[in-house]
Amino acid sequence: TESHSAAAGRFNERFLLSMASCKACVVMDDELNILPISSYIRSITPAPVKEDSEGLSEAERDLKNLKEELSEDFPVGPLIKKCCTLDQGKAVITFLDAILDKNLRSTVALLAARGRGKSAALGLAIAGAVAAGYSNIFVTAPSPENLKTLFEFVCKGFGSLDYKEHIDYDLVKSSNPEFKKATVRINIYRQHRQTIQYIQPHEHEKLSQVELLVVDEAAAVPLPIVKSLLGPYLVFISSTVNGYEGTGRSLSLKLLQQLEEQSQMSKLDSSASGRLFKKIEL
């Protein structure tokens, strides 16, 4: 403008000042040292955590007990050992219950804030589905790059089940430059020919032979497309309830509510053809 001929960068300064005035904000450096940018920092005290004689919190103790209780169960026991939190362990158990039940008109939805281990739980569950004999498993997300953690934990799950890469399974990377060599397929040969295949969300016509469909970060997929993915097969859905993937509210308020209502109707009326539905929240 005429009064301001040169642009001045004020965003960073104002952003830092706004963080300094926020009582709910803590700023740390790359070594996780808290930076004293405001007087509020002085009042921070460690949260009390009840620990037992082994130095474990109640949740850590419960997770340890859960792992011990299921140690002899296959494939649940080896996979649960890869879980880092009690909630994650319970989520994996719920997924595996649905897998072993083999009701192909079921939906299991996992809702959580970003960073709670949803993709890891899904990856371990997929490894369990392979061990249970599922042959055609499809996974979808806005991009295969979103599935890096999921495929990583599929492989970790395989490791706990004594599957060896290049002997029992092979990873296939994408040749599409847009996908940056992301994993898009896993071929498994141990029991019989099995595949875990990435598809793009709009490619629902490829699901004719699917036994298990996994939709990761469903909040970032348009609701009509998510609905088009549902069919006569087992479906796992994960959704971030906050974060950049989307608030998840449209998915939660519309689709999940509808699935829950259909499931209740099916329980009351045996002739109804609705899907069975379970919801997990981390």
C-alpha positions, 0 to 999 in steps of 0.5 A: 500500500502507499503507507506501507511500501515494504512488507514486514514479517510479523507472523512469527513474532505474534505467533510466539507471543500468542504461545507465551500467553497460552496457559495450555501451551508448553514449548520444548527444544529438540532435546525436549527441554522446556523453554521458559517463554512465559511465567506459566511454565513455573507452575508446572508440576509432574502429574502424580502417577501411582506405581507398583513395586516394579515401577509400573503404572496401573495401565502398564501393569494391566497391559503386562497382565493382558500379555501374560494371559494371552501369551499361549493364544495364537495369533493373539498372544504374539501380536499383543506383545507388540502393543505399547498401551493397554488401549491399543492392546484392547483394540487389537483384541477386538479386531482379532475377535472379528477376524476369527469370528469370520462374520463377513458383514461386520464393521469395526470402527476405531476412533482416536486422536492423532498419534494414539496408535490406530495405524499400528493396531490395524497393521497388527490386526492385518498380520493376524488376518493373514495368520487366520487364513484370509487370502484377499485383504485390501487397504485404502487411504487418501494416499499410500504414503498415509499407510507407512505405519500400517505396513510397518506394523504388518511386517512387525506382526509378521516378525512376531508370528515368525514370518520371514521377508523374502521367504514367506512374504515380499513387499511391492513398492509403487512405481508411480512417482506420485507415491514416492516408492510407498509400499502398495502390496504384500504377497504372502506365500507361507500357507497359500497365496495371500495378498494385502493390496492398496487401492485408492478410495474410489476404486471400489469396483476392485473389491469383488473378491475381498475378504477384509477391507481396511480403511485408514484415516477415513475422515479424510475420505469423502463420506459418499466414497466411504459408504461405497466401500462397504459390502459383504465382507469384514471392514475395519475403519479408523478415523482421526477425531481431530488433526489435519486429516479432518475432524471426523465429525461427518463420518462419526455423526452420519455413517457410524451412527447409521451403522450402529442403528442398523446393527441394533435393528439386526439384533432385534429382528433376525430377518434384518440384513444390517451389518454388525458394528463395533466401535473402539475409542482410544 
